[in-house]
Amino acid sequence: MIMGYIPFKREVPVNVFQEGELLGRFIADFFIYDKILIELKVKLQLAIDGCKQVLRYLKALKPNLGILVNYYKNPLEYKRILNPN
């Protein structure tokens, strides 16, 4: 591994299912080390819909941790979300 390099994937396709039915194909912003999902927002404040979105992505991609980041505010606002599965 190269010193200082963080392996990541950008704009990762996510197939979201509910009760075995495909709800749709979405795009997650970043997937780091194939273990951490990062979802970026630009909003006045983080809302429950952003948290639900990250939870759906966590269930589909199977990482343990998602981080929802709002970079509208200074300093950044973020929320750690754990995969319930």
BASEKOL-62110 format. One record per residue: residue in three letters; x, y, z of N, C-alpha, C in turn. Coordinates in steps of 0.2 Angstrom, whole numbers, plus 2048, in hexadecimal, padded with zeros to 3 digits. Example, Ala and Ser with C-alpha at 12.3 -4.5 7.8 and 13.67 -1.06 7.14 Angstrom:
// BASEKOL-62110
ala8427E482783E7EA8278427F0827/ser8407F58238447FB824840800827/
//
This chain:
// BASEKOL-62110
met8047FA800800800800804806800/ile80380B7FC8068117FC805816802/met80A81880580981C80B805822809/gly80082480D7FB82980C7F6828808/tyr7F58228047F08218007EA81E803/ile7E48208027DE81D8057DA81B7FF/pro7D98147FF7D68117F97CE8137FA/phe7CB8157F47C48177F47C18167EE/lys7BA8157EE7B78157E87B281B7E8/arg7B181E7E27AC8247E27A68227DE/glu7A08247E079A8237DC79981C7DB/val7988187E17978117E17908107E0/pro78E80B7DA78780A7D97858057DF/val77E8067E177B8037E77748007E4/asn7737FA7E476C7F77E37697F67EA/val7647FA7EB7607FA7F175A7F67F1/phe7597F17F57547EC7F57507ED7FC/gln7497EC7FB7457EB8017407E6800/glu7407E180573C7DB80573D7D77FE/gly7437D77FC7457D37F67447D77EF/glu7417DD7F073F7E17EA7447E67E9/leu7467E77E374B7ED7E17487F37E1/leu74A7F87E67477FE7E774A8037E1/gly7508027E07548067DB75B8057DB/arg75E8087D67668087D67688107D8/phe76C8107DD76E8177DF7768177DF/ile77881D7E178081E7E07828217E7/ala78681D7EA78981F7F17908237EF/asp7918297F379682D7F179D82A7F1/phe79F8277F77A68247F87A581E7FC/phe7AA8197FA7AB8137FE7B28127FF/ile7B48138067BB8138087BD80D80B/tyr7C380A8087C680480B7C17FE80A/asp7BC7FF8067B67FA8057B37F880C/lys7B37FD8117B17FC8177AD80281A/ile7AE8088177AA80E81A7A7812814/leu7A081381579C81681079C81E812/ile79E82280E79D82980F79882C80A/glu79383080D78E83380978E83A80B/leu78F83E80578F846806789849805/lys78784E80878285380878385A808/val77F85E805780865806779868808/lys77886880F77186A81177286F817/leu76D87281976D87681F76F872825/gln76C86C82576D86882B76C860829/leu76F85C82C76E85582A76785382C/ala76484F82875D84D82975C84582A/ile75784382C75583C82D756838826/asp75483C82075483881A75B837818/gly76083B81976783981876983381C/cys76783282276982D826766826824/lys75F82782175C82181F75F81F818/gln76282481476582280E76C81E80F/val76F82081477681D816774816819/leu76F81581D76D80F81F76B80A81A/arg76880C81576680880F76D80680B/tyr77180A80A77880980777C80480B/leu77C80581277F80081677D7F9815/lys7767F98157737F28157757EF80E/ala7757F38097777F080277E7EE801/leu7837F380478A7F280278D7EE808/lys78A7ED80E78D7E98137937EC817/pro7957F281779A7F581B7977F6822/asn79B7F78277997F882E7977FF830/leu79A80382C79A80B82E79880F828/gly79481482979281982479381F827/ile79582482479682B826793830822/leu78E83382478A83882178D83F822/val78F84381D79384981E78F84F81B/asn78E85481F78B85A81C79085F81C/tyr79286181679886681579586D814/tyr78F86E81578C87581478E87981A/lys78F87682079087982679887A827/asn79A87F82B7A187F82D7A1880834/pro7A487B8387A78758367A3870833/leu7A586B82F7A186682D79D862832/glu79786083079285D834792855832/tyr79385183679384A83478F845839/lys78D83F83678A83B83B78D834839/arg78F83083E79182983D78B82583D/ile78A82083978481B839787814838/leu78581083D78780983D782805839/asn7858008367817FB83277D7F7837/pro7777F68377737F283D7737EB83B/asn7767E98367767E183477D7DE836/
//
